[in-house]
């Protein structure tokens, strides 16, 4: 079985919240795809409840695309501690952290239910499992801790996109 880089990471050594570049893959035609670890809470110490995580996921899908070019997908980890962000090309962890910070500032602040895309039976596979209240509370907690552009050394970004 192929080794998955994310499963070789020592989860006891990282300091969340952070952004980490997992890999940059180059396709047959030279196109590059980057995979980032957007870790919002400390592994094995906390987990975001599914309804709040689900709402954050739906909001990040649009908010990150508004702040960065080349976003392909943003999908939650099964452990509920963060997300994979897949992008075209290379981006710095600082750029991604600033885009994440700006997105979470919107969620924590002015976001309303009308800002959450895909919350009905035709556009979501589990439309009943959302909580904007939970998403806002977790976004506030994550922002209060600061988002680092490094998983091991706290290099908290101050700017947001």
C-alpha positions as CSV (number, residue, x, y, z in Angstrom):
1,X,0.0,0.0,0.0
2,X,1.3,3.5,-0.8
3,X,2.6,5.6,2.0
4,X,0.4,8.6,2.7
5,X,2.5,11.6,3.9
6,X,-0.2,12.9,6.3
7,X,0.0,9.6,8.2
8,X,3.7,9.9,8.7
9,X,3.4,13.4,10.3
10,X,4.0,13.2,14.1
11,X,0.8,14.7,15.3
12,X,2.2,15.2,18.8
13,X,4.8,17.7,17.6
14,X,2.6,20.1,15.6
15,X,1.2,23.3,17.1
16,X,-2.2,24.2,15.7
17,X,-3.7,26.3,14.3
18,X,-1.4,26.3,11.3
19,X,-1.0,25.9,7.5
20,X,1.5,23.3,6.2
21,X,2.4,22.5,2.7
22,X,2.1,18.7,2.4
23,X,3.2,18.3,-1.2
24,X,3.5,19.8,-4.7
25,X,2.8,17.2,-7.4
26,X,3.7,17.8,-11.1
27,X,1.5,16.3,-13.8
28,X,2.6,14.8,-17.1
29,X,2.1,18.2,-18.8
30,X,4.0,20.2,-16.2
31,X,1.0,21.4,-14.3
32,X,1.4,21.6,-10.5
33,X,-1.1,20.8,-7.8
34,X,-0.4,21.7,-4.1
35,X,-1.9,20.0,-1.1
36,X,-2.0,22.0,2.2
37,X,-2.9,20.9,5.7
38,X,-5.1,23.6,7.2
39,X,-5.0,22.5,10.9
40,X,-7.5,24.4,12.9
41,X,-7.4,22.6,16.3
42,X,-4.7,20.6,18.1
43,X,-4.8,17.0,17.0
44,X,-5.9,14.5,19.7
45,X,-6.8,17.4,22.0
46,X,-9.8,18.8,20.3
47,X,-12.2,18.2,17.4
48,X,-14.7,20.5,15.8
49,X,-18.3,19.1,16.0
50,X,-19.6,17.9,12.7
51,X,-22.3,20.6,12.2
52,X,-19.9,23.4,12.8
53,X,-17.2,21.8,10.7
54,X,-19.7,21.2,7.9
55,X,-20.7,24.8,7.9
56,X,-17.1,26.0,7.9
57,X,-16.4,23.6,5.0
58,X,-19.3,25.1,2.9
59,X,-18.2,28.7,3.7
60,X,-14.4,28.1,3.0
61,X,-15.4,26.6,-0.4
62,X,-16.3,30.1,-1.6
63,X,-14.4,32.3,0.8
64,X,-11.0,30.8,-0.1
65,X,-11.7,31.1,-3.8
66,X,-12.5,34.8,-3.3
67,X,-9.1,35.3,-1.6
68,X,-6.8,33.0,-3.6
69,X,-6.4,31.9,-7.2
70,X,-6.3,28.3,-8.2
71,X,-8.4,26.8,-5.4
72,X,-9.5,23.3,-6.5
73,X,-11.0,21.9,-3.3
74,X,-11.1,22.3,0.4
75,X,-12.2,19.1,2.2
76,X,-12.4,18.3,6.0
77,X,-10.2,15.7,7.7
78,X,-12.1,12.8,9.1
79,X,-10.6,13.5,12.5
80,X,-12.4,16.9,12.4
81,X,-9.2,18.9,13.2
82,X,-8.9,20.8,9.9
83,X,-9.0,20.6,6.1
84,X,-7.0,19.6,3.0
85,X,-6.7,22.6,0.6
86,X,-5.9,21.6,-3.0
87,X,-4.7,24.3,-5.4
88,X,-3.3,24.7,-8.8
89,X,0.3,25.9,-8.7
90,X,2.4,26.8,-5.8
91,X,1.4,29.2,-3.0
92,X,3.3,30.1,0.1
93,X,2.0,28.9,3.5
94,X,1.9,32.6,4.5
95,X,-0.5,33.4,1.6
96,X,-2.7,30.4,2.5
97,X,-2.7,31.3,6.2
98,X,-3.6,35.0,5.4
99,X,-6.5,33.8,3.1
100,X,-7.6,31.3,5.8
101,X,-7.5,34.1,8.4
102,X,-9.6,36.5,6.3
103,X,-12.1,33.7,5.7
104,X,-12.4,32.9,9.4
105,X,-12.7,36.6,10.2
106,X,-15.7,36.8,7.9
107,X,-17.2,33.6,9.4
108,X,-16.6,34.8,13.0
109,X,-18.0,38.3,12.2
110,X,-20.5,39.5,9.6
111,X,-21.5,36.1,8.2
112,X,-25.2,35.3,8.2
113,X,-27.1,32.1,7.2
114,X,-27.6,33.6,3.7
115,X,-23.8,33.4,3.3
116,X,-23.7,29.7,3.7
117,X,-24.0,28.0,0.3
118,X,-25.5,24.5,-0.3
119,X,-27.7,24.1,2.7
120,X,-30.8,22.5,1.2
121,X,-31.8,19.0,0.2
122,X,-30.9,19.5,-3.4
123,X,-27.4,20.9,-2.9
124,X,-26.0,19.1,0.2
125,X,-25.8,15.4,1.1
126,X,-26.5,16.1,4.8
127,X,-28.2,19.4,4.7
128,X,-29.7,19.1,8.2
129,X,-26.2,18.9,9.8
130,X,-25.1,22.5,9.8
131,X,-24.5,25.1,12.5
132,X,-23.6,28.7,11.8
133,X,-23.5,29.3,15.6
134,X,-20.9,26.6,16.0
135,X,-18.9,27.7,13.0
136,X,-18.7,31.3,14.4
137,X,-17.7,30.1,17.8
138,X,-14.9,27.9,16.5
139,X,-13.7,30.6,14.0
140,X,-13.4,33.0,17.0
141,X,-11.4,30.4,19.0
142,X,-9.1,29.7,16.1
143,X,-8.5,33.4,15.4
144,X,-7.8,34.1,19.1
145,X,-5.1,31.4,19.0
146,X,-3.6,32.8,15.8
147,X,-2.9,31.0,12.5
148,X,0.7,30.1,12.0
149,X,2.4,29.7,8.6
150,X,4.6,26.9,10.2
151,X,3.3,23.7,11.9
152,X,6.2,23.4,14.4
153,X,7.2,27.0,15.2
154,X,4.5,29.6,15.9
155,X,4.8,32.1,13.1
156,X,1.4,33.7,13.5
157,X,0.3,35.7,10.5
158,X,-1.0,39.2,11.2
159,X,-2.3,40.2,7.8
160,X,-5.5,38.7,6.3
161,X,-6.7,38.5,2.7
